Amino acid sequence: MASTTESSKREFTKSDLLKLANAGVILALLTGCGKEGAFSTSPDPSPKPEAPTSAPIEETEKPDGIEDIAIEEIPTPTEVVAPEYTVTPDIENFREAYIPVEELLDGSYFRWLKDEIAPTLVSWFQEHEDKIKDVKVDSLDLASGEVFIFDTSTRPNFEDPETAPFKRDVTFGYTTTQEFDESILEAIDSDTLIYMIYPVFYYDKKTQQVHPVITVTPIFTEDRDLIDEINRTYLNDMNLTIIHTSNTLFGRVEPIVRKSFDKVGRDEMRNKMQRYYDGDFSALSDEDVVLLTQVYVSGFYK
């Protein structure tokens, strides 16, 4: 595998609340009874001497430097609600699922995929687990950069979606950015660049766990029909998702993915890529990882 191009829980810890218990003292009143019984007519016993009366305790002045300490009430922490997103299995409805780029990069969207969506897919994979093929990962050097695909010698792979160790049609979304190479402005005639979000859910037969991986691709057009055509090509003409090993596309740094690579770090990203190449699909399933993909109208990518 070629070198990766350099790009560079919140659980509030609640203070244990002191549980105060009121201690009560039970006094037993003992009554003496004579032989005649409780209602004896015997004369009253000799009166007991009265207990001495204590003098009232006077407040004394506090030594210098000692003051009353006001005990502040411990505030109840405010619960942080995790963002919720729209499940959009119909790719033509991706416009209903806008993901702010900040939430794409800070792990919010990934955690939703992992905690809310991935567990619902386990049974789907288990139902046809014996059909899933073990196809090794392959790498190719394209004009756009180095990419991971699956073994081209066994192509076409995954004509039957149930033979794939992944699921690509679970949910979709998009984000936007205004941080990109100014040379693109003329091509798209806009100050905002759209990125399609294509989450891929990988299944590990050994652990029976599902691992989401976030991939994105820039869309250099605002033509709705053309965008829909690109998405249909992704689902219908491609049996797999291409993963770029760098944060560049045709030599141009992609700003969203660059921030992900910077956050993870060059060495750690290279390690993750190597593990994925060796067959560990969970390696790229990370809240800090956002990867580039591409859409091709070609039977080669099957």
N, C-alpha and C positions, 0 to 999 in steps of 0.2 A: 504494500500500500504506500502510495506517495505521501510525503510529509504534509501535514495540515498547514495551510497558509496561515501565517501569524496575523491575528487581528488584535488584534490585541486580542414551639408550634405555637399561635401566640397564645399561649395560654397564660392569662394573667396569673402570676403567682399570688394567690389570695392569702393574705395574712391569716393565720389561724385565729379564729375568733375565740376570745376567752369566754368560757361558759361559767357564768356565776350561779352558784347554788346557794339558796338561803338555808342556813343551818338553823334548825329549830331545837329548843331544849324542852324536853317533856318533864314536868315536875309531878311526882307522885305524892298525892296527899294521903298520908297514912292516918287512919282514925283508930284510936284505941277503944276497945269495948270491954266493959266489966263483965263479971260472971253473970250479971243480970241481963246482959244483952246490950244491944246498941241503944235502946231506949231506957237505960238504967235510971233509977231514981236516986242513985247514990249522989252524995254531995259532989259539987264540982271540985276537981283537983285544985291544988294550990296554984295560984296564978304564977306564970313564968315571968321572970324578970324581963323587962323590955330591953331589946338590943340597943346598944348605944347608937346615938344618931351621929353620922359622920358629918363633918363640916363640909360645905360645898367646895368643890375643886375650883380654884381660881385660875383663869387663863394667865399664862406667863408669857412675857414677851419673847419672841423668837430671837435667837442669837443673830448678830449682824451677819448679813449675807444669805440668810435662809428666808426664802419667800414661798408663798403658796404656789404650787404648780398646777396650771390649768390643764386638765386631761382632755385632749381633743378627740372628738369622735372619729373613728377610722372610716374614711369614705368608702362606699361600695364601688368597686371598679366597674366601669362601663363596659359591657360586653361588645366586642367587635364582631359585626356580622360579616361573614365572608360573602363576596359578590356572587350573584347567581346569573347564569347565562342561559340563553335559549338553545335547546337541543334542536338542531336543524338537519335532519337526515336527507331532506330533499335539497340537493345542491343548488337548484334554481331559486331557492328561497334564502340563499346565503345572506341577502341584504337585511334579513330580520335579525341577524346575529353579528352586530358590530362589537368588536372587542377593542377597547382603548389600548393603544400601544403600551402604555405604562403597565397595564394589568397583564399584557402579554409577556413583558419583560420582568415583572416583579414576582412571577410565579403564581399569581391569583388564578389565571385561566388554567394553567397546568394542574393546580391542586383540585380544581373543580372537575377536570377530566379524570384525574386519578381517583378522587374520593367518591364522586357521584356517578360517573359514567362507566368507568372501567369495570367495577364490580358487577354491573348488570350484564356484561358480555361474557362472563366466565362460563355460564351454562351453555351459551351458544357455541362456544369453542368445544366444550366437553362433549356435546352431542355428536360431534363428528371428529373427535380427536384422532381416531384411527385413520382418517383420510388425509390428515395434514402431512404435507411432504417436507422432508428435510433437504432443502435446496440451499447450497452454500452461497454466500455473498461474493459478488465479483466487483471489480473496480474497472472503470474505463476513463480514459483521458479524452474529453470532448473539447470542442472549441471554447465552450463556456467554462471549462475547468474539470477537475477530477470528480467523478461521481461514483456512488455505490449503487449497484443494481443487483439482480440475482443471476445466477449462472446462465450465460447465454448459450452454452453448449446443450442445454436441456430445453431451450426455447421451443415452443411457447410454454411458459410456466403459469400455473394457477389459472388456467382457462375456467376451471370450476373454482369459484371463490372459497369453497369449503376445503380446498386443498392447501390454501395459503396459511402461513403462520401469523397472519395479520388480517385486520379488517379496516377498510378504507372509507366505507360509506356510512359512518356512524353519525357524524355531525360536521358542519362546516361553518365558516365565518369569514370575516374580513376585518382589516384594520387599515389605517391610513397614516401617512407621514408626509411632512414637508421638508424632511431632511434627506436630500439626495443630490446627486451630481447635477449641476445646472445644465449640463448638456442634454439632459433628458427633457427639459422644459419644452424645447422646440418639438420634440417627437410626440409628446402627449398633449401639448397645448393646454397645460393646467399647472397650478401651483401645488397640487396634492397628488401623491402617488398612492394607488390602491395596492394592497397586498391581500391576496387570497390566503386563507388559513386552511390547511389540509391536515387535520390530526390523523395519525395512524396508530392503531391499537395492536400491539404485538402480543402474542400468546406464548407463554413458556410452558411446555408440556411437563417439564420436571416439577415445577412448583405450582402449576395450574394457576398462575397469576397473569393478569393482563397489564401491560405497560404502555401508557400513551407516549407518543413522540410527536412534538409539534413541528410541522414543516410549513413554510410560507413561500410564495412566489410573487414577485412584482408583476402587476398588470399594466402594461404601457399603453393603455387606451381607456377611454371613458365610454366607449360604445357598448351599450348594454347587450346588444345581440352578440357582439364579438366576445364579450366576457362569458356569456352563457355558453357559447360554442367552445371556448377554452375549457370550461368546467366539464362539459359533456365529454370532451376529448380525454380529460383526466380520468374520468370514471369508465368510459366505454371503450376507448382505444388503448388504454394502458392497464396492464394487469398488476402493476406495482408502482411504488412511489420512488422516484429517483432522489437520492440524498447527496447533496454536494458536501465535499469534505472541507471546504473553506468558506470564508465569508465574502467571496467575490463571485461575480457573474460576468463572464466575458472581460475579465480584468478590472471590472468596476466594483468597488467595495459597496456592499449593501448595508445601509446604516442600521437597520433593525438587527440583522444577524451579527454585524460587527459588535454591537453592544453586548450581545449574548456571549460571543467569543471572548471579549475583553473581561467579562465578569467571571467566566469559567477559568480563563487562563490558557495560554498556549499549550503547555505541557499536559494539563489535565484533559483538554479537549482532544489532543492527539491520543492520549491513553484511551479515552472513551471511543474514539473512532476505531482504534485497533481492536478493542473488545467487540465492537459491533461487527467488524469485518470477520472476526473469529467465531461469530455466531451467538454472541451474547446480546440479544436484542434489547435487554433492559438497560444497556450501557448509556444509550442516548435518551432514556426516559428520566428527565431531570427538570426540575422547575426553572433552572437557569438556562436551559438549552432550547434555542430556537434555530432551526436549520433551513437552509435553502433547498428548494426543489424546482423542477422544471416540468413543463407540459410539452409533449412532442406528439405530432401526428405521424406516428410510425409504428408499424408492427414489430419493430425491433425491441421495444420496451415492454416485453411480455414475459 
